């Protein structure tokens, strides 16, 4: 059986790109529901100017959040669906 889990340290620091290849930034951290362990969003660091074109949630401390539901795949990059971000 193949292990589908990605440990936290394997995701942090990965570049976030859309499936069209547009760079959005890098994963700084992950937010999750503490009771269930459900992942909620990725916190972006070193965001690119393109990310301002998207309708993303921004925290009180100006952190940009990408909803976990927008993630298509995690490999060398974190690939997200731009349609799920607009």
DRENZA-380160 format. One record per atom (N, C-alpha, C): residue number from 1; residue in one letter; chain; x, y, z. Coordinates in steps of 0.1 Angstrom, whole numbers, always signed. Atoms other than C-alpha are relative to their C-alpha. Example, Ala and Ser with C-alpha at 12.3 -4.5 7.8 and 13.67 -1.06 7.14 Angstrom:
% residues 2
<rec n="1" res="A" chain="A" px="+9" py="-12" pz="+0"/>
<rec n="1" res="A" chain="A" px="+123" py="-45" pz="+78"/>
<rec n="1" res="A" chain="A" px="+9" py="+12" pz="+0"/>
<rec n="2" res="S" chain="A" px="-9" py="-11" pz="+0"/>
<rec n="2" res="S" chain="A" px="+137" py="-11" pz="+71"/>
<rec n="2" res="S" chain="A" px="-8" py="+11" pz="+8"/>
***
This chain:
% residues 86
<rec n="1" res="X" chain="A" px="+8" py="-12" pz="+0"/>
<rec n="1" res="X" chain="A" px="+0" py="+0" pz="+0"/>
<rec n="1" res="X" chain="A" px="+9" py="+12" pz="+0"/>
<rec n="2" res="X" chain="A" px="-8" py="-12" pz="+1"/>
<rec n="2" res="X" chain="A" px="+14" py="+34" pz="-10"/>
<rec n="2" res="X" chain="A" px="-4" py="+10" pz="+11"/>
<rec n="3" res="X" chain="A" px="+3" py="-9" pz="-11"/>
<rec n="3" res="X" chain="A" px="+17" py="+60" pz="+17"/>
<rec n="3" res="X" chain="A" px="-3" py="+14" pz="-7"/>
<rec n="4" res="X" chain="A" px="+4" py="-12" pz="+6"/>
<rec n="4" res="X" chain="A" px="-3" py="+91" pz="+6"/>
<rec n="4" res="X" chain="A" px="+3" py="+12" pz="+9"/>
<rec n="5" res="X" chain="A" px="-2" py="-11" pz="-9"/>
<rec n="5" res="X" chain="A" px="+7" py="+112" pz="+36"/>
<rec n="5" res="X" chain="A" px="+13" py="+7" pz="-3"/>
<rec n="6" res="X" chain="A" px="-12" py="-8" pz="+1"/>
<rec n="6" res="X" chain="A" px="+31" py="+141" pz="+34"/>
<rec n="6" res="X" chain="A" px="+3" py="+6" pz="+14"/>
<rec n="7" res="X" chain="A" px="-3" py="-6" pz="-13"/>
<rec n="7" res="X" chain="A" px="+48" py="+151" pz="+67"/>
<rec n="7" res="X" chain="A" px="+1" py="+15" pz="-2"/>
<rec n="8" res="X" chain="A" px="+0" py="-14" pz="+0"/>
<rec n="8" res="X" chain="A" px="+46" py="+187" pz="+76"/>
<rec n="8" res="X" chain="A" px="+13" py="+6" pz="-5"/>
<rec n="9" res="X" chain="A" px="-13" py="-5" pz="+4"/>
<rec n="9" res="X" chain="A" px="+83" py="+193" pz="+71"/>
<rec n="9" res="X" chain="A" px="+3" py="-2" pz="-15"/>
<rec n="10" res="X" chain="A" px="-2" py="+2" pz="+15"/>
<rec n="10" res="X" chain="A" px="+80" py="+179" pz="+35"/>
<rec n="10" res="X" chain="A" px="-8" py="+10" pz="-8"/>
<rec n="11" res="X" chain="A" px="+9" py="-10" pz="+7"/>
<rec n="11" res="X" chain="A" px="+54" py="+206" pz="+26"/>
<rec n="11" res="X" chain="A" px="+5" py="+14" pz="+2"/>
<rec n="12" res="X" chain="A" px="-4" py="-14" pz="-3"/>
<rec n="12" res="X" chain="A" px="+68" py="+237" pz="+43"/>
<rec n="12" res="X" chain="A" px="+12" py="+3" pz="-9"/>
<rec n="13" res="X" chain="A" px="-11" py="-4" pz="+9"/>
<rec n="13" res="X" chain="A" px="+91" py="+256" pz="+19"/>
<rec n="13" res="X" chain="A" px="-2" py="-3" pz="-15"/>
<rec n="14" res="X" chain="A" px="+2" py="+3" pz="+14"/>
<rec n="14" res="X" chain="A" px="+77" py="+242" pz="-13"/>
<rec n="14" res="X" chain="A" px="-7" py="+12" pz="-7"/>
<rec n="15" res="X" chain="A" px="+6" py="-11" pz="+8"/>
<rec n="15" res="X" chain="A" px="+68" py="+266" pz="-41"/>
<rec n="15" res="X" chain="A" px="-15" py="-4" pz="-3"/>
<rec n="16" res="X" chain="A" px="+14" py="+2" pz="+3"/>
<rec n="16" res="X" chain="A" px="+31" py="+270" pz="-47"/>
<rec n="16" res="X" chain="A" px="-3" py="+6" pz="-14"/>
<rec n="17" res="X" chain="A" px="+3" py="-4" pz="+14"/>
<rec n="17" res="X" chain="A" px="+20" py="+272" pz="-84"/>
<rec n="17" res="X" chain="A" px="-14" py="-4" pz="-4"/>
<rec n="18" res="X" chain="A" px="+14" py="+4" pz="+6"/>
<rec n="18" res="X" chain="A" px="-13" py="+271" pz="-103"/>
<rec n="18" res="X" chain="A" px="+3" py="-11" pz="-10"/>
<rec n="19" res="X" chain="A" px="-2" py="+11" pz="+10"/>
<rec n="19" res="X" chain="A" px="-19" py="+242" pz="-126"/>
<rec n="19" res="X" chain="A" px="+4" py="+6" pz="-14"/>
<rec n="20" res="X" chain="A" px="-4" py="-7" pz="+12"/>
<rec n="20" res="X" chain="A" px="-13" py="+268" pz="-154"/>
<rec n="20" res="X" chain="A" px="+15" py="+4" pz="+1"/>
<rec n="21" res="X" chain="A" px="-14" py="-3" pz="-2"/>
<rec n="21" res="X" chain="A" px="+22" py="+273" pz="-140"/>
<rec n="21" res="X" chain="A" px="+4" py="+14" pz="+6"/>
<rec n="22" res="X" chain="A" px="-2" py="-13" pz="-6"/>
<rec n="22" res="X" chain="A" px="+18" py="+307" pz="-124"/>
<rec n="22" res="X" chain="A" px="+5" py="-2" pz="+15"/>
<rec n="23" res="X" chain="A" px="-5" py="+1" pz="-14"/>
<rec n="23" res="X" chain="A" px="+39" py="+311" pz="-92"/>
<rec n="23" res="X" chain="A" px="-7" py="+9" pz="+9"/>
<rec n="24" res="X" chain="A" px="+7" py="-7" pz="-10"/>
<rec n="24" res="X" chain="A" px="+22" py="+322" pz="-61"/>
<rec n="24" res="X" chain="A" px="+8" py="+4" pz="+12"/>
<rec n="25" res="X" chain="A" px="-8" py="-2" pz="-12"/>
<rec n="25" res="X" chain="A" px="+48" py="+320" pz="-34"/>
<rec n="25" res="X" chain="A" px="+5" py="-14" pz="+6"/>
<rec n="26" res="X" chain="A" px="-5" py="+12" pz="-7"/>
<rec n="26" res="X" chain="A" px="+61" py="+294" pz="-9"/>
<rec n="26" res="X" chain="A" px="-9" py="-3" pz="+12"/>
<rec n="27" res="X" chain="A" px="+8" py="+4" pz="-12"/>
<rec n="27" res="X" chain="A" px="+44" py="+274" pz="+19"/>
<rec n="27" res="X" chain="A" px="+8" py="+4" pz="+13"/>
<rec n="28" res="X" chain="A" px="-7" py="-4" pz="-12"/>
<rec n="28" res="X" chain="A" px="+53" py="+291" pz="+52"/>
<rec n="28" res="X" chain="A" px="-5" py="-9" pz="+12"/>
<rec n="29" res="X" chain="A" px="+6" py="+8" pz="-11"/>
<rec n="29" res="X" chain="A" px="+29" py="+271" pz="+75"/>
<rec n="29" res="X" chain="A" px="-13" py="-6" pz="-5"/>
<rec n="30" res="X" chain="A" px="+13" py="+6" pz="+3"/>
<rec n="30" res="X" chain="A" px="-3" py="+251" pz="+75"/>
<rec n="30" res="X" chain="A" px="-9" py="+2" pz="+12"/>
<rec n="31" res="X" chain="A" px="+10" py="-1" pz="-10"/>
<rec n="31" res="X" chain="A" px="-35" py="+257" pz="+95"/>
<rec n="31" res="X" chain="A" px="-8" py="-12" pz="+0"/>
<rec n="32" res="X" chain="A" px="+8" py="+12" pz="-1"/>
<rec n="32" res="X" chain="A" px="-56" py="+228" pz="+107"/>
<rec n="32" res="X" chain="A" px="-9" py="+1" pz="+12"/>
<rec n="33" res="X" chain="A" px="+9" py="+1" pz="-12"/>
<rec n="33" res="X" chain="A" px="-85" py="+220" pz="+130"/>
<rec n="33" res="X" chain="A" px="+6" py="-10" pz="+10"/>
<rec n="34" res="X" chain="A" px="-7" py="+8" pz="-10"/>
<rec n="34" res="X" chain="A" px="-70" py="+207" pz="+162"/>
<rec n="34" res="X" chain="A" px="-7" py="-13" pz="+4"/>
<rec n="35" res="X" chain="A" px="+8" py="+12" pz="-4"/>
<rec n="35" res="X" chain="A" px="-98" py="+183" pz="+171"/>
<rec n="35" res="X" chain="A" px="+0" py="-11" pz="-10"/>
<rec n="36" res="X" chain="A" px="+1" py="+10" pz="+10"/>
<rec n="36" res="X" chain="A" px="-101" py="+165" pz="+138"/>
<rec n="36" res="X" chain="A" px="+13" py="-2" pz="-8"/>
<rec n="37" res="X" chain="A" px="-12" py="+1" pz="+8"/>
<rec n="37" res="X" chain="A" px="-67" py="+172" pz="+123"/>
<rec n="37" res="X" chain="A" px="-2" py="+4" pz="-15"/>
<rec n="38" res="X" chain="A" px="+3" py="-4" pz="+14"/>
<rec n="38" res="X" chain="A" px="-84" py="+184" pz="+91"/>
<rec n="38" res="X" chain="A" px="+8" py="+13" pz="-4"/>
<rec n="39" res="X" chain="A" px="-8" py="-11" pz="+5"/>
<rec n="39" res="X" chain="A" px="-61" py="+207" pz="+71"/>
<rec n="39" res="X" chain="A" px="-10" py="+11" pz="-5"/>
<rec n="40" res="X" chain="A" px="+9" py="-11" pz="+4"/>
<rec n="40" res="X" chain="A" px="-77" py="+241" pz="+65"/>
<rec n="40" res="X" chain="A" px="+6" py="+9" pz="-11"/>
<rec n="41" res="X" chain="A" px="-7" py="-9" pz="+10"/>
<rec n="41" res="X" chain="A" px="-52" py="+263" pz="+46"/>
<rec n="41" res="X" chain="A" px="+15" py="+0" pz="+1"/>
<rec n="42" res="X" chain="A" px="-14" py="-2" pz="+0"/>
<rec n="42" res="X" chain="A" px="-17" py="+270" pz="+36"/>
<rec n="42" res="X" chain="A" px="+3" py="+15" pz="+2"/>
<rec n="43" res="X" chain="A" px="-4" py="-14" pz="-2"/>
<rec n="43" res="X" chain="A" px="+0" py="+302" pz="+48"/>
<rec n="43" res="X" chain="A" px="+11" py="+3" pz="-10"/>
<rec n="44" res="X" chain="A" px="-10" py="-3" pz="+10"/>
<rec n="44" res="X" chain="A" px="+20" py="+318" pz="+20"/>
<rec n="44" res="X" chain="A" px="+11" py="+10" pz="+5"/>
<rec n="45" res="X" chain="A" px="-11" py="-10" pz="-2"/>
<rec n="45" res="X" chain="A" px="+54" py="+335" pz="+23"/>
<rec n="45" res="X" chain="A" px="+6" py="+3" pz="-13"/>
<rec n="46" res="X" chain="A" px="-6" py="-4" pz="+12"/>
<rec n="46" res="X" chain="A" px="+73" py="+354" pz="-3"/>
<rec n="46" res="X" chain="A" px="-9" py="+0" pz="-12"/>
<rec n="47" res="X" chain="A" px="+11" py="+0" pz="+10"/>
<rec n="47" res="X" chain="A" px="+41" py="+359" pz="-23"/>
<rec n="47" res="X" chain="A" px="+5" py="+8" pz="-12"/>
<rec n="48" res="X" chain="A" px="-3" py="-7" pz="+13"/>
<rec n="48" res="X" chain="A" px="+44" py="+370" pz="-60"/>
<rec n="48" res="X" chain="A" px="-10" py="+11" pz="-2"/>
<rec n="49" res="X" chain="A" px="+11" py="-11" pz="+3"/>
<rec n="49" res="X" chain="A" px="+26" py="+401" pz="-74"/>
<rec n="49" res="X" chain="A" px="-13" py="-6" pz="-6"/>
<rec n="50" res="X" chain="A" px="+11" py="+6" pz="+6"/>
<rec n="50" res="X" chain="A" px="+3" py="+377" pz="-93"/>
<rec n="50" res="X" chain="A" px="-11" py="-4" pz="+11"/>
<rec n="51" res="X" chain="A" px="+9" py="+5" pz="-10"/>
<rec n="51" res="X" chain="A" px="-13" py="+365" pz="-60"/>
<rec n="51" res="X" chain="A" px="-10" py="+11" pz="+4"/>
<rec n="52" res="X" chain="A" px="+9" py="-11" pz="-3"/>
<rec n="52" res="X" chain="A" px="-29" py="+400" pz="-56"/>
<rec n="52" res="X" chain="A" px="-12" py="+0" pz="-9"/>
<rec n="53" res="X" chain="A" px="+11" py="+1" pz="+9"/>
<rec n="53" res="X" chain="A" px="-51" py="+392" pz="-86"/>
<rec n="53" res="X" chain="A" px="-11" py="-10" pz="+5"/>
<rec n="54" res="X" chain="A" px="+9" py="+10" pz="-5"/>
<rec n="54" res="X" chain="A" px="-68" py="+364" pz="-66"/>
<rec n="54" res="X" chain="A" px="-7" py="+5" pz="+12"/>
<rec n="55" res="X" chain="A" px="+8" py="-4" pz="-12"/>
<rec n="55" res="X" chain="A" px="-95" py="+367" pz="-40"/>
<rec n="55" res="X" chain="A" px="+3" py="-9" pz="+11"/>
<rec n="56" res="X" chain="A" px="-4" py="+9" pz="-11"/>
<rec n="56" res="X" chain="A" px="-77" py="+351" pz="-11"/>
<rec n="56" res="X" chain="A" px="-2" py="+7" pz="+13"/>
<rec n="57" res="X" chain="A" px="+2" py="-5" pz="-14"/>
<rec n="57" res="X" chain="A" px="-83" py="+354" pz="+26"/>
<rec n="57" res="X" chain="A" px="+13" py="+5" pz="+5"/>
<rec n="58" res="X" chain="A" px="-12" py="-6" pz="-6"/>
<rec n="58" res="X" chain="A" px="-58" py="+376" pz="+44"/>
<rec n="58" res="X" chain="A" px="-3" py="+2" pz="+15"/>
<rec n="59" res="X" chain="A" px="+1" py="+0" pz="-14"/>
<rec n="59" res="X" chain="A" px="-53" py="+373" pz="+82"/>
<rec n="59" res="X" chain="A" px="+2" py="+15" pz="+5"/>
<rec n="60" res="X" chain="A" px="-3" py="-13" pz="-6"/>
<rec n="60" res="X" chain="A" px="-51" py="+403" pz="+106"/>
<rec n="60" res="X" chain="A" px="+15" py="+4" pz="+0"/>
<rec n="61" res="X" chain="A" px="-15" py="-3" pz="+0"/>
<rec n="61" res="X" chain="A" px="-13" py="+399" pz="+105"/>
<rec n="61" res="X" chain="A" px="+5" py="+0" pz="-15"/>
<rec n="62" res="X" chain="A" px="-3" py="-1" pz="+15"/>
<rec n="62" res="X" chain="A" px="-14" py="+402" pz="+66"/>
<rec n="62" res="X" chain="A" px="+6" py="-13" pz="-6"/>
<rec n="63" res="X" chain="A" px="-5" py="+13" pz="+6"/>
<rec n="63" res="X" chain="A" px="-7" py="+365" pz="+60"/>
<rec n="63" res="X" chain="A" px="-11" py="-4" pz="-10"/>
<rec n="64" res="X" chain="A" px="+9" py="+5" pz="+11"/>
<rec n="64" res="X" chain="A" px="-22" py="+352" pz="+27"/>
<rec n="64" res="X" chain="A" px="-3" py="-15" pz="+2"/>
<rec n="65" res="X" chain="A" px="+4" py="+13" pz="-2"/>
<rec n="65" res="X" chain="A" px="-42" py="+320" pz="+31"/>
<rec n="65" res="X" chain="A" px="-5" py="-6" pz="-13"/>
<rec n="66" res="X" chain="A" px="+6" py="+8" pz="+11"/>
<rec n="66" res="X" chain="A" px="-48" py="+294" pz="+3"/>
<rec n="66" res="X" chain="A" px="-7" py="-12" pz="+6"/>
<rec n="67" res="X" chain="A" px="+8" py="+11" pz="-5"/>
<rec n="67" res="X" chain="A" px="-76" py="+270" pz="+11"/>
<rec n="67" res="X" chain="A" px="+5" py="-13" pz="-4"/>
<rec n="68" res="X" chain="A" px="-6" py="+13" pz="+3"/>
<rec n="68" res="X" chain="A" px="-65" py="+234" pz="+13"/>
<rec n="68" res="X" chain="A" px="-9" py="-7" pz="-11"/>
<rec n="69" res="X" chain="A" px="+9" py="+6" pz="+10"/>
<rec n="69" res="X" chain="A" px="-95" py="+225" pz="-9"/>
<rec n="69" res="X" chain="A" px="+5" py="+3" pz="-14"/>
<rec n="70" res="X" chain="A" px="-4" py="-4" pz="+13"/>
<rec n="70" res="X" chain="A" px="-78" py="+242" pz="-38"/>
<rec n="70" res="X" chain="A" px="+13" py="-8" pz="-5"/>
<rec n="71" res="X" chain="A" px="-12" py="+7" pz="+3"/>
<rec n="71" res="X" chain="A" px="-47" py="+219" pz="-37"/>
<rec n="71" res="X" chain="A" px="-4" py="-12" pz="-9"/>
<rec n="72" res="X" chain="A" px="+2" py="+11" pz="+9"/>
<rec n="72" res="X" chain="A" px="-46" py="+195" pz="-66"/>
<rec n="72" res="X" chain="A" px="+10" py="-11" pz="+3"/>
<rec n="73" res="X" chain="A" px="-10" py="+10" pz="-2"/>
<rec n="73" res="X" chain="A" px="-13" py="+178" pz="-59"/>
<rec n="73" res="X" chain="A" px="+12" py="+6" pz="+8"/>
<rec n="74" res="X" chain="A" px="-12" py="-4" pz="-7"/>
<rec n="74" res="X" chain="A" px="+18" py="+179" pz="-37"/>
<rec n="74" res="X" chain="A" px="+11" py="-9" pz="-5"/>
<rec n="75" res="X" chain="A" px="-11" py="+8" pz="+5"/>
<rec n="75" res="X" chain="A" px="+51" py="+168" pz="-52"/>
<rec n="75" res="X" chain="A" px="+12" py="+9" pz="+2"/>
<rec n="76" res="X" chain="A" px="-11" py="-10" pz="+0"/>
<rec n="76" res="X" chain="A" px="+81" py="+190" pz="-61"/>
<rec n="76" res="X" chain="A" px="-5" py="+14" pz="+3"/>
<rec n="77" res="X" chain="A" px="+7" py="-12" pz="-2"/>
<rec n="77" res="X" chain="A" px="+56" py="+218" pz="-60"/>
<rec n="77" res="X" chain="A" px="-13" py="-3" pz="+7"/>
<rec n="78" res="X" chain="A" px="+14" py="+1" pz="-4"/>
<rec n="78" res="X" chain="A" px="+22" py="+224" pz="-44"/>
<rec n="78" res="X" chain="A" px="-8" py="+6" pz="-11"/>
<rec n="79" res="X" chain="A" px="+7" py="-5" pz="+12"/>
<rec n="79" res="X" chain="A" px="-1" py="+227" pz="-73"/>
<rec n="79" res="X" chain="A" px="-15" py="+3" pz="+4"/>
<rec n="80" res="X" chain="A" px="+13" py="-3" pz="-4"/>
<rec n="80" res="X" chain="A" px="-34" py="+245" pz="-68"/>
<rec n="80" res="X" chain="A" px="-8" py="+4" pz="-12"/>
<rec n="81" res="X" chain="A" px="+10" py="-3" pz="+11"/>
<rec n="81" res="X" chain="A" px="-65" py="+251" pz="-90"/>
<rec n="81" res="X" chain="A" px="-3" py="+15" pz="+2"/>
<rec n="82" res="X" chain="A" px="+3" py="-14" pz="+0"/>
<rec n="82" res="X" chain="A" px="-67" py="+288" pz="-98"/>
<rec n="82" res="X" chain="A" px="-15" py="+3" pz="+0"/>
<rec n="83" res="X" chain="A" px="+15" py="-2" pz="+1"/>
<rec n="83" res="X" chain="A" px="-105" py="+284" pz="-105"/>
<rec n="83" res="X" chain="A" px="-5" py="-1" pz="+15"/>
<rec n="84" res="X" chain="A" px="+5" py="+1" pz="-14"/>
<rec n="84" res="X" chain="A" px="-109" py="+274" pz="-68"/>
<rec n="84" res="X" chain="A" px="+4" py="+12" pz="+9"/>
<rec n="85" res="X" chain="A" px="-5" py="-11" pz="-8"/>
<rec n="85" res="X" chain="A" px="-91" py="+306" pz="-57"/>
<rec n="85" res="X" chain="A" px="-7" py="+13" pz="-4"/>
<rec n="86" res="X" chain="A" px="+7" py="-12" pz="+5"/>
<rec n="86" res="X" chain="A" px="-111" py="+332" pz="-77"/>
<rec n="86" res="X" chain="A" px="-13" py="+2" pz="+6"/>
***
